[in-house]
């Protein structure tokens, strides 16, 4: 694998060579040979296996990959993931003509979509929808008007945040949502029944 070093403003790249000046890499990276879509999982990969792939944050060791997929299936699964542009497989070179798998890492395109795809696969609801539903639950309840205003001023993100200044006393969205929904139901039940 080429090594780079900075020499002033210039970046120098050095390719490892042996005594006879032949290329002599210690590691190689296997990548997709053709352009691939940003996210297109291989056919036949189950959602459960796709979750295992997407839980890779940095590098996943080959022993872990074999434990996840089984020794027989690990190589086939990895090759299909390389071909679709999901992972880069790092291999150690053995006697200049062979290699042994060492680890894999998600490609930048898969890494950037990782959290959203994991949320979909695990059945987590869309943050924008949850945000809107909670605003709807508080709408028209005078006792929750200030909480409604705080939440309305907080834009939904990939992960939902409790609005600053909330009177719920929590920073955990799940606790916040339960508290606000409970209060909305309780306050709505306290209003006097309308006369016909």
GROMACS elastic network, one bead per residue, 0.5 to 0.9 nm:
[ bonds ]
;  ai    aj funct       b0    kb
    1    14     6  0.87742   500
    1    15     6  0.65166   500
    1    16     6  0.68985   500
    1    24     6  0.84789   500
    1    25     6  0.52596   500
    1    26     6  0.66134   500
    1    27     6  0.57490   500
    1    28     6  0.59862   500
    1    29     6  0.81945   500
    2    13     6  0.62456   500
    2    14     6  0.54090   500
    2    16     6  0.64460   500
    2    25     6  0.78220   500
    3    12     6  0.81835   500
    3    13     6  0.55399   500
    3    14     6  0.50765   500
    3    15     6  0.62503   500
    3    16     6  0.76528   500
    4    11     6  0.65920   500
    4    12     6  0.54292   500
    4    14     6  0.61456   500
    4    15     6  0.87346   500
    5    10     6  0.85654   500
    5    11     6  0.57539   500
    5    12     6  0.53443   500
    5    13     6  0.66071   500
    5    14     6  0.82667   500
    6     9     6  0.68979   500
    6    10     6  0.58573   500
    6    12     6  0.60354   500
    6    13     6  0.87993   500
    7    10     6  0.52030   500
    7    11     6  0.60156   500
    7    12     6  0.68187   500
    8    11     6  0.78524   500
   14    17     6  0.88773   500
   15    23     6  0.68820   500
   15    24     6  0.79331   500
   15    25     6  0.75953   500
   16    21     6  0.86884   500
   16    22     6  0.83327   500
   16    23     6  0.59158   500
   16    24     6  0.53035   500
   16    25     6  0.56191   500
   16    26     6  0.80055   500
   17    20     6  0.75860   500
   17    21     6  0.50819   500
   17    22     6  0.50741   500
   17    25     6  0.72354   500
   18    21     6  0.51791   500
   18    22     6  0.54616   500
   18    23     6  0.65655   500
   18    24     6  0.55989   500
   18    25     6  0.89818   500
   19    22     6  0.74233   500
   20    23     6  0.89819   500
   21    24     6  0.83787   500
   23    96     6  0.89380   500
   24    93     6  0.88276   500
   24    96     6  0.67115   500
   25    28     6  0.70015   500
   25    92     6  0.86764   500
   25    93     6  0.68011   500
   25    96     6  0.75244   500
   26    91     6  0.86439   500
   26    92     6  0.59725   500
   26    93     6  0.52363   500
   26    94     6  0.79358   500
   26    96     6  0.83219   500
   27    90     6  0.68062   500
   27    91     6  0.55177   500
   27    93     6  0.53015   500
   27    94     6  0.89448   500
   27    99     6  0.82713   500
   28    89     6  0.82320   500
   28    90     6  0.57902   500
   28    91     6  0.53281   500
   28    92     6  0.64969   500
   28    93     6  0.68544   500
   28    99     6  0.83419   500
   29    88     6  0.62785   500
   29    89     6  0.54538   500
   29    91     6  0.61853   500
   29    92     6  0.89229   500
   29   104     6  0.89227   500
   30    33     6  0.88040   500
   30    82     6  0.72764   500
   30    87     6  0.87305   500
   30    88     6  0.57594   500
   30    89     6  0.50461   500
   30    90     6  0.64091   500
   30    91     6  0.75854   500
   31    82     6  0.56952   500
   31    83     6  0.72935   500
   31    85     6  0.71887   500
   31    87     6  0.73123   500
   31    88     6  0.52086   500
   31    89     6  0.68460   500
   32    35     6  0.73110   500
   32    36     6  0.76774   500
   32    81     6  0.87298   500
   32    82     6  0.53859   500
   32    84     6  0.67626   500
   32    85     6  0.55450   500
   32    86     6  0.86105   500
   32    87     6  0.85485   500
   32    88     6  0.80143   500
   33    36     6  0.89034   500
   33    82     6  0.88239   500
   33    83     6  0.72327   500
   33    85     6  0.89393   500
   34    83     6  0.80093   500
   34    84     6  0.89697   500
   34    85     6  0.88075   500
   35    84     6  0.88400   500
   35    85     6  0.80719   500
   36    39     6  0.81356   500
   36    40     6  0.80165   500
   36    83     6  0.80885   500
   36    84     6  0.60791   500
   36    85     6  0.59035   500
   37    40     6  0.60754   500
   37    84     6  0.76590   500
   37    85     6  0.75917   500
   37   109     6  0.88759   500
   38    84     6  0.89754   500
   38    85     6  0.76496   500
   38    86     6  0.85666   500
   38   109     6  0.54561   500
   38   110     6  0.67912   500
   38   113     6  0.87382   500
   39    84     6  0.80512   500
   39    85     6  0.77935   500
   39    86     6  0.74550   500
   39   109     6  0.70867   500
   39   110     6  0.61966   500
   39   113     6  0.78641   500
   40    43     6  0.88121   500
   40    84     6  0.65074   500
   40    85     6  0.80917   500
   40    86     6  0.81558   500
   41    44     6  0.87445   500
   41    45     6  0.72406   500
   41    50     6  0.78677   500
   41    80     6  0.87237   500
   41    81     6  0.73346   500
   41    84     6  0.65648   500
   41    85     6  0.86207   500
   41    86     6  0.74706   500
   42    45     6  0.59537   500
   42    77     6  0.87373   500
   42    80     6  0.61294   500
   42    81     6  0.65121   500
   42    83     6  0.83374   500
   42    84     6  0.63180   500
   42    86     6  0.89930   500
   43    46     6  0.85273   500
   43    80     6  0.87014   500
   45    48     6  0.81904   500
   45    49     6  0.61948   500
   45    50     6  0.64235   500
   45    77     6  0.79229   500
   46    49     6  0.51764   500
   46    50     6  0.61047   500
   46    51     6  0.86169   500
   47    51     6  0.61249   500
   47    52     6  0.86791   500
   47   121     6  0.65424   500
   47   122     6  0.88242   500
   48    51     6  0.52054   500
   48    52     6  0.65606   500
   48    53     6  0.89629   500
   48   121     6  0.83043   500
   49    53     6  0.64076   500
   49    54     6  0.87464   500
   49    68     6  0.81539   500
   49    69     6  0.76937   500
   50    53     6  0.50326   500
   50    54     6  0.61713   500
   50    55     6  0.86266   500
   50   118     6  0.86008   500
   50   121     6  0.83341   500
   51    54     6  0.50593   500
   51    55     6  0.60774   500
   51   117     6  0.86229   500
   51   118     6  0.63798   500
   51   121     6  0.70963   500
   51   122     6  0.81677   500
   52    55     6  0.54003   500
   52    56     6  0.72853   500
   52    65     6  0.89018   500
   52    68     6  0.72664   500
   52    69     6  0.88956   500
   53    56     6  0.58953   500
   53    65     6  0.89001   500
   53    81     6  0.89115   500
   53    86     6  0.85707   500
   53    87     6  0.86545   500
   53   106     6  0.80974   500
   54    57     6  0.77324   500
   54   106     6  0.77534   500
   54   110     6  0.79790   500
   54   111     6  0.78025   500
   54   114     6  0.58276   500
   54   115     6  0.81220   500
   54   117     6  0.79537   500
   54   118     6  0.67334   500
   55   114     6  0.78318   500
   55   115     6  0.88345   500
   55   118     6  0.78880   500
   56    59     6  0.65577   500
   56    60     6  0.62032   500
   56   104     6  0.86004   500
   56   105     6  0.69927   500
   56   106     6  0.68470   500
   56   111     6  0.85607   500
   56   114     6  0.88876   500
   57    60     6  0.80255   500
   57   105     6  0.78646   500
   57   106     6  0.77436   500
   57   111     6  0.78345   500
   57   114     6  0.89017   500
   58   104     6  0.85348   500
   58   105     6  0.60480   500
   58   106     6  0.74909   500
   59   103     6  0.62563   500
   59   104     6  0.55922   500
   59   106     6  0.78326   500
   60    63     6  0.84261   500
   60    64     6  0.65857   500
   60    65     6  0.69165   500
   60   102     6  0.86837   500
   60   103     6  0.53248   500
   60   104     6  0.53785   500
   60   105     6  0.64355   500
   61    64     6  0.53358   500
   61    65     6  0.64640   500
   61    66     6  0.88785   500
   61   101     6  0.87701   500
   61   102     6  0.60763   500
   61   104     6  0.67035   500
   62    66     6  0.61833   500
   62    67     6  0.85278   500
   62    74     6  0.86938   500
   62   101     6  0.62407   500
   62   102     6  0.51316   500
   62   104     6  0.72918   500
   63    66     6  0.51556   500
   63    67     6  0.62027   500
   63    68     6  0.86651   500
   63    71     6  0.89821   500
   63   102     6  0.81327   500
   63   103     6  0.82768   500
   64    68     6  0.60996   500
   64    69     6  0.86670   500
   64   103     6  0.87620   500
   65    68     6  0.50219   500
   65    69     6  0.61379   500
   65    70     6  0.77246   500
   65    71     6  0.84377   500
   65    74     6  0.63416   500
   65    75     6  0.89956   500
   65    78     6  0.86606   500
   65   103     6  0.81034   500
   65   104     6  0.85570   500
   66    69     6  0.53202   500
   66    72     6  0.80898   500
   66    73     6  0.78125   500
   66    74     6  0.52712   500
   66    75     6  0.82617   500
   67    70     6  0.54066   500
   67    71     6  0.71646   500
   67    74     6  0.83829   500
   68    71     6  0.88155   500
   68    74     6  0.78664   500
   69    72     6  0.79114   500
   69    73     6  0.57534   500
   69    74     6  0.51422   500
   69    75     6  0.89060   500
   69    77     6  0.78103   500
   70    73     6  0.54610   500
   70    74     6  0.57515   500
   71    74     6  0.54199   500
   71    75     6  0.75920   500
   72    75     6  0.70258   500
   72    76     6  0.78637   500
   73    76     6  0.54216   500
   73    77     6  0.60312   500
   73    78     6  0.84745   500
   74    77     6  0.53100   500
   74    78     6  0.60284   500
   74    79     6  0.86521   500
   75    78     6  0.50584   500
   75    79     6  0.61350   500
   75    80     6  0.86576   500
   75   101     6  0.88834   500
   76    79     6  0.52533   500
   76    80     6  0.63222   500
   76    81     6  0.86783   500
   77    80     6  0.52320   500
   77    81     6  0.62265   500
   77    82     6  0.86956   500
   78    81     6  0.50050   500
   78    82     6  0.61324   500
   78    83     6  0.86283   500
   78    87     6  0.77863   500
   78    89     6  0.78133   500
   78   104     6  0.85915   500
   79    82     6  0.50245   500
   79    83     6  0.61740   500
   79    84     6  0.87325   500
   79    89     6  0.87498   500
   80    83     6  0.51337   500
   80    84     6  0.63578   500
   80    85     6  0.87417   500
   80    86     6  0.86771   500
   81    84     6  0.53067   500
   81    85     6  0.62872   500
   81    86     6  0.50958   500
   81    87     6  0.58820   500
   81    88     6  0.85234   500
   82    85     6  0.51872   500
   82    86     6  0.57588   500
   82    87     6  0.52133   500
   82    88     6  0.62154   500
   82    89     6  0.72819   500
   83    86     6  0.76150   500
   83    87     6  0.85365   500
   84    87     6  0.82662   500
   85    88     6  0.77801   500
   85   106     6  0.85983   500
   85   107     6  0.67625   500
   85   109     6  0.82949   500
   85   110     6  0.79542   500
   86   105     6  0.84849   500
   86   106     6  0.58026   500
   86   107     6  0.56101   500
   86   108     6  0.86556   500
   86   109     6  0.78499   500
   86   110     6  0.58539   500
   86   111     6  0.85966   500
   87   104     6  0.61730   500
   87   105     6  0.53821   500
   87   107     6  0.51381   500
   87   108     6  0.89168   500
   87   110     6  0.79788   500
   88   103     6  0.84882   500
   88   104     6  0.54788   500
   88   105     6  0.53948   500
   88   106     6  0.63538   500
   88   107     6  0.62624   500
   89   101     6  0.70898   500
   89   102     6  0.75353   500
   89   103     6  0.59549   500
   89   105     6  0.67143   500
   89   106     6  0.89664   500
   90   100     6  0.87649   500
   90   101     6  0.62834   500
   90   102     6  0.56125   500
   90   103     6  0.53011   500
   90   104     6  0.58163   500
   90   105     6  0.81082   500
   91    99     6  0.58897   500
   91   100     6  0.53416   500
   91   103     6  0.70342   500
   91   104     6  0.87654   500
   92    98     6  0.84386   500
   92    99     6  0.53351   500
   92   100     6  0.53197   500
   92   101     6  0.64148   500
   92   102     6  0.63353   500
   93    96     6  0.59437   500
   93    97     6  0.72137   500
   93    98     6  0.58288   500
   93   100     6  0.66816   500
   93   101     6  0.89984   500
   94    97     6  0.64433   500
   94   100     6  0.70935   500
   95    98     6  0.62624   500
   95    99     6  0.81581   500
   96    99     6  0.80380   500
  101   104     6  0.84342   500
  105   111     6  0.88722   500
  106   109     6  0.80314   500
  106   110     6  0.59984   500
  106   111     6  0.56268   500
  106   114     6  0.89839   500
  107   110     6  0.53982   500
  107   111     6  0.60058   500
  107   112     6  0.86180   500
  108   112     6  0.60560   500
  108   113     6  0.87437   500
  109   112     6  0.53416   500
  109   113     6  0.66385   500
  109   114     6  0.86852   500
  110   113     6  0.52665   500
  110   114     6  0.58763   500
  111   115     6  0.81067   500
  112   115     6  0.76612   500
  112   116     6  0.86890   500
  113   116     6  0.56401   500
  113   117     6  0.61159   500
  113   118     6  0.85711   500
  114   117     6  0.53412   500
  114   118     6  0.60571   500
  114   119     6  0.86216   500
  115   118     6  0.51540   500
  115   119     6  0.61733   500
  115   120     6  0.87145   500
  115   158     6  0.82908   500
  116   119     6  0.51784   500
  116   120     6  0.63605   500
  116   121     6  0.87543   500
  116   158     6  0.76825   500
  117   120     6  0.50743   500
  117   121     6  0.61362   500
  117   122     6  0.85418   500
  118   121     6  0.50697   500
  118   122     6  0.60119   500
  118   123     6  0.84417   500
  118   124     6  0.84838   500
  119   122     6  0.52148   500
  119   123     6  0.60830   500
  119   125     6  0.74612   500
  119   126     6  0.82072   500
  120   123     6  0.51306   500
  120   124     6  0.59478   500
  120   125     6  0.75411   500
  120   126     6  0.82808   500
  121   124     6  0.77215   500
  124   127     6  0.86194   500
  125   128     6  0.87060   500
  125   129     6  0.73274   500
  125   130     6  0.70359   500
  126   129     6  0.53333   500
  126   130     6  0.64145   500
  126   131     6  0.87549   500
  126   158     6  0.85192   500
  127   130     6  0.50959   500
  127   131     6  0.60828   500
  127   132     6  0.86087   500
  127   156     6  0.64368   500
  127   157     6  0.68379   500
  127   158     6  0.64382   500
  127   159     6  0.66283   500
  127   160     6  0.61664   500
  128   131     6  0.51052   500
  128   132     6  0.62106   500
  128   133     6  0.86041   500
  128   155     6  0.86195   500
  128   156     6  0.56150   500
  128   157     6  0.73877   500
  128   158     6  0.83652   500
  128   160     6  0.84605   500
  129   132     6  0.51369   500
  129   133     6  0.60584   500
  129   134     6  0.86163   500
  130   133     6  0.50722   500
  130   134     6  0.61593   500
  130   135     6  0.86263   500
  130   156     6  0.88366   500
  130   160     6  0.85777   500
  130   177     6  0.89619   500
  131   134     6  0.53661   500
  131   135     6  0.63736   500
  131   136     6  0.87427   500
  131   151     6  0.79973   500
  131   152     6  0.85763   500
  131   155     6  0.84797   500
  131   156     6  0.63543   500
  131   160     6  0.76960   500
  132   135     6  0.51371   500
  132   136     6  0.61905   500
  132   137     6  0.87180   500
  132   152     6  0.87508   500
  132   156     6  0.88529   500
  133   137     6  0.62143   500
  133   138     6  0.88294   500
  134   137     6  0.50090   500
  134   138     6  0.64405   500
  134   139     6  0.86852   500
  134   148     6  0.86312   500
  134   151     6  0.86431   500
  134   177     6  0.72275   500
  134   180     6  0.77476   500
  134   181     6  0.70774   500
  135   138     6  0.52928   500
  135   139     6  0.61429   500
  135   148     6  0.61884   500
  135   149     6  0.89120   500
  135   151     6  0.71497   500
  135   152     6  0.70161   500
  136   139     6  0.51142   500
  136   140     6  0.86101   500
  137   140     6  0.84989   500
  137   141     6  0.86174   500
  137   180     6  0.83973   500
  137   181     6  0.66481   500
  137   184     6  0.63141   500
  137   185     6  0.81399   500
  138   141     6  0.58295   500
  138   142     6  0.86589   500
  138   143     6  0.89992   500
  138   144     6  0.61419   500
  138   145     6  0.74128   500
  138   147     6  0.81511   500
  138   148     6  0.61334   500
  138   180     6  0.76532   500
  138   181     6  0.76113   500
  138   183     6  0.86204   500
  138   184     6  0.57147   500
  138   185     6  0.89062   500
  139   142     6  0.83174   500
  139   144     6  0.79882   500
  139   145     6  0.75852   500
  139   148     6  0.71393   500
  139   184     6  0.87741   500
  140   144     6  0.82876   500
  140   145     6  0.76744   500
  141   144     6  0.55511   500
  141   145     6  0.64372   500
  141   184     6  0.70951   500
  141   187     6  0.70423   500
  141   188     6  0.69556   500
  142   145     6  0.50976   500
  142   146     6  0.83438   500
  142   187     6  0.88427   500
  143   146     6  0.76654   500
  143   147     6  0.85391   500
  143   183     6  0.89809   500
  143   184     6  0.87160   500
  143   187     6  0.74121   500
  144   147     6  0.52231   500
  144   148     6  0.59610   500
  144   149     6  0.86130   500
  144   180     6  0.83256   500
  144   183     6  0.80757   500
  144   184     6  0.74002   500
  144   187     6  0.86194   500
  145   149     6  0.61686   500
  145   150     6  0.87005   500
  146   149     6  0.50599   500
  146   150     6  0.62849   500
  146   151     6  0.87307   500
  146   166     6  0.86705   500
  147   150     6  0.51049   500
  147   151     6  0.62355   500
  147   152     6  0.85096   500
  147   163     6  0.84654   500
  147   165     6  0.86473   500
  147   166     6  0.63935   500
  147   167     6  0.74541   500
  147   168     6  0.88846   500
  147   180     6  0.84765   500
  148   151     6  0.52536   500
  148   152     6  0.60040   500
  148   153     6  0.85907   500
  149   152     6  0.50576   500
  149   153     6  0.61826   500
  149   154     6  0.87745   500
  150   153     6  0.52511   500
  150   154     6  0.65137   500
  150   163     6  0.59081   500
  150   164     6  0.73856   500
  150   165     6  0.74437   500
  150   166     6  0.71192   500
  151   154     6  0.50866   500
  151   155     6  0.78096   500
  151   156     6  0.89964   500
  151   162     6  0.76768   500
  151   163     6  0.56665   500
  151   164     6  0.87598   500
  151   166     6  0.85105   500
  152   155     6  0.71117   500
  152   163     6  0.88959   500
  153   163     6  0.80881   500
  154   157     6  0.89908   500
  154   161     6  0.79903   500
  154   162     6  0.83231   500
  154   163     6  0.60380   500
  154   164     6  0.84384   500
  155   160     6  0.87978   500
  155   161     6  0.88484   500
  156   159     6  0.75047   500
  156   160     6  0.59282   500
  156   161     6  0.74829   500
  157   160     6  0.57701   500
  157   161     6  0.76943   500
  159   173     6  0.88808   500
  160   173     6  0.63186   500
  161   164     6  0.86464   500
  161   171     6  0.74972   500
  161   172     6  0.76154   500
  161   173     6  0.59860   500
  162   165     6  0.87663   500
  162   166     6  0.71533   500
  162   170     6  0.76114   500
  162   171     6  0.56741   500
  162   172     6  0.67600   500
  162   173     6  0.55754   500
  162   176     6  0.67272   500
  162   177     6  0.87071   500
  163   166     6  0.57527   500
  163   171     6  0.84303   500
  164   171     6  0.88544   500
  165   168     6  0.88496   500
  165   169     6  0.88566   500
  166   169     6  0.67070   500
  166   170     6  0.79474   500
  166   171     6  0.88921   500
  166   176     6  0.88868   500
  167   170     6  0.82187   500
  168   171     6  0.86031   500
  168   175     6  0.86735   500
  168   176     6  0.64492   500
  168   179     6  0.69971   500
  168   180     6  0.77750   500
  169   176     6  0.82729   500
  170   173     6  0.78617   500
  170   175     6  0.68741   500
  170   176     6  0.63203   500
  171   174     6  0.89532   500
  171   175     6  0.79727   500
  171   176     6  0.73089   500
  172   175     6  0.54756   500
  172   176     6  0.61523   500
  172   177     6  0.86699   500
  173   177     6  0.59377   500
  173   178     6  0.85744   500
  174   177     6  0.52083   500
  174   178     6  0.63297   500
  174   179     6  0.86376   500
  175   178     6  0.52813   500
  175   179     6  0.61247   500
  175   180     6  0.86145   500
  176   179     6  0.51719   500
  176   180     6  0.60999   500
  176   181     6  0.84866   500
  177   180     6  0.52614   500
  177   181     6  0.59860   500
  177   182     6  0.83946   500
  178   181     6  0.52289   500
  178   182     6  0.59493   500
  178   183     6  0.84718   500
  179   182     6  0.51999   500
  179   183     6  0.61146   500
  179   184     6  0.85803   500
  180   183     6  0.50538   500
  180   184     6  0.60476   500
  180   185     6  0.86416   500
  181   184     6  0.50183   500
  181   185     6  0.62453   500
  181   186     6  0.85662   500
  182   185     6  0.52238   500
  182   186     6  0.60779   500
  182   187     6  0.85524   500
  183   186     6  0.50026   500
  183   187     6  0.59191   500
  183   188     6  0.83148   500
  184   187     6  0.53025   500
  184   188     6  0.60018   500
  184   189     6  0.85489   500
  185   188     6  0.51805   500
  185   189     6  0.62015   500
  185   190     6  0.88044   500
  186   189     6  0.51604   500
  186   190     6  0.63921   500
  187   190     6  0.50620   500
  187   191     6  0.67531   500
  188   191     6  0.56906   500
  189   192     6  0.80003   500
  189   193     6  0.88554   500
  190   193     6  0.87271   500
  191   194     6  0.86898   500
